[in-house]
């Protein structure tokens, strides 16, 4: 299992991650805009160039991030614009983690298969910490 930090920005993700890359070095493992995603995301045309997901290795961890888009609800506030991502070893572990972490808190997105080939869900625990559970299906 691995824990990583996930940052959410208000239209500054690309700039922030270029800065982090200049500080930590290395190359992005992955970078994708909302325009690269499926059409059913319903992202406004003026927000399609914003970052949907970026991953930058930092030591044995991965710093990840995305921009917030208007169709996803209220914009994140500085100080609460992060979550912790957990990558369990299997689907059962993902289900267990989401259930345990959301107990006394709030499930934001139930575990479900996602277009990027993962089993994913989100919650806020009883202490107000945001969690993302992301089980990557083994490559074919």
C-alpha positions in Angstrom: 0.0 0.0 0.0 1.2 3.5 -0.8 0.2 6.9 0.5 0.6 10.0 -1.7 -0.5 13.6 -1.5 -3.0 15.0 -4.0 -3.3 18.8 -4.5 -6.2 20.7 -6.0 -5.7 24.1 -7.6 -7.9 26.9 -9.0 -6.5 27.1 -12.5 -2.8 27.0 -11.4 -2.0 23.3 -11.5 0.2 23.4 -14.6 2.2 26.3 -13.2 2.5 24.8 -9.7 3.7 21.4 -11.1 6.2 23.0 -13.4 7.6 24.7 -10.3 7.6 21.5 -8.3 9.4 19.7 -11.2 12.0 22.5 -11.2 12.5 22.0 -7.4 12.5 18.2 -7.2 13.6 17.3 -10.7 12.4 14.3 -12.7 9.7 14.0 -15.3 5.9 13.7 -15.0 4.7 10.1 -14.9 1.4 11.3 -16.3 -0.2 14.6 -17.4 -3.7 14.9 -18.9 -6.1 17.8 -19.4 -9.9 17.8 -19.0 -10.1 18.1 -22.8 -8.3 14.7 -23.0 -11.0 13.0 -20.9 -14.3 11.5 -21.9 -17.0 13.8 -23.3 -19.4 12.9 -20.5 -17.2 14.9 -18.0 -19.2 18.0 -19.2 -16.4 20.4 -18.7 -17.0 23.9 -20.1 -14.9 24.7 -23.3 -12.9 27.4 -21.5 -11.8 24.9 -18.9 -10.8 22.0 -21.1 -7.1 22.9 -21.1 -6.9 22.7 -17.3 -5.1 19.8 -15.7 -7.3 16.8 -14.9 -4.4 14.8 -13.5 -0.6 15.1 -13.2 1.8 12.8 -11.3 5.4 13.7 -10.3 7.7 11.2 -8.6 9.4 12.7 -5.5 11.7 10.1 -3.9 9.6 7.0 -3.2 6.3 9.0 -3.3 4.3 10.6 -6.0 3.0 14.2 -5.8 -0.3 14.3 -7.7 -2.6 17.1 -8.6 -5.4 18.6 -10.7 -7.3 21.8 -11.3 -10.8 22.4 -10.0 -13.4 23.0 -12.7 -16.7 24.9 -12.2 -18.9 21.9 -12.8 -17.4 20.1 -9.8 -19.0 22.4 -7.2 -17.4 25.0 -5.0 -13.7 25.8 -5.5 -11.2 24.5 -3.0 -9.9 26.8 -0.3 -6.2 27.2 0.4 -5.5 24.9 3.3 -8.2 22.4 2.4 -7.1 21.9 -1.2 -5.4 18.6 -0.7 -6.3 15.0 0.0 -4.3 11.8 0.8 -4.4 9.1 -1.9 -4.2 5.5 -0.8 -3.4 2.8 -3.4 -4.4 -0.6 -1.9 -3.4 -3.9 -3.3 -6.9 -5.1 -4.4 -10.6 -4.1 -4.7 -11.5 -5.7 -1.4 -8.9 -3.6 0.3 -10.2 -0.5 -1.4 -13.8 -1.2 -0.3 -12.5 -1.8 3.3 -10.5 1.4 3.4 -13.3 3.6 2.1 -15.8 2.1 4.6 -13.4 2.5 7.5 -12.2 6.0 6.7 -15.8 7.3 6.0 -17.2 5.9 9.3 -18.4 9.0 11.2 -17.5 11.1 8.1 -18.9 11.3 4.6 -18.5 9.2 1.4 -18.1 11.7 -1.4 -17.9 9.2 -4.2 -18.6 5.5 -3.7 -16.0 3.0 -5.0 -16.6 2.5 -8.7 -14.8 1.6 -11.9 -13.3 4.7 -13.6 -12.4 5.5 -17.2 -8.7 5.6 -16.4 -8.7 1.8 -15.5 -9.0 2.0 -11.8 -11.4 1.3 -9.0 -11.8 4.7 -7.2 -13.7 6.4 -4.4 -13.5 9.4 -2.2 -14.5 10.3 1.3 -14.0 12.9 4.1 -13.1 11.3 7.5 -14.6 12.4 10.8 -11.7 14.7 11.3 -12.3 16.6 8.0 -9.4 15.0 6.1 -10.1 14.2 2.4 -9.2 10.7 1.2 -9.0 9.2 -2.3 -8.9 5.4 -2.6 -7.4 4.3 -6.0 -6.9 0.6 -6.9 -5.1 0.4 -10.3 -6.2 -2.7 -12.1 -3.1 -4.8 -13.2 -2.0 -4.0 -16.8 -3.0 -6.4 -19.5 
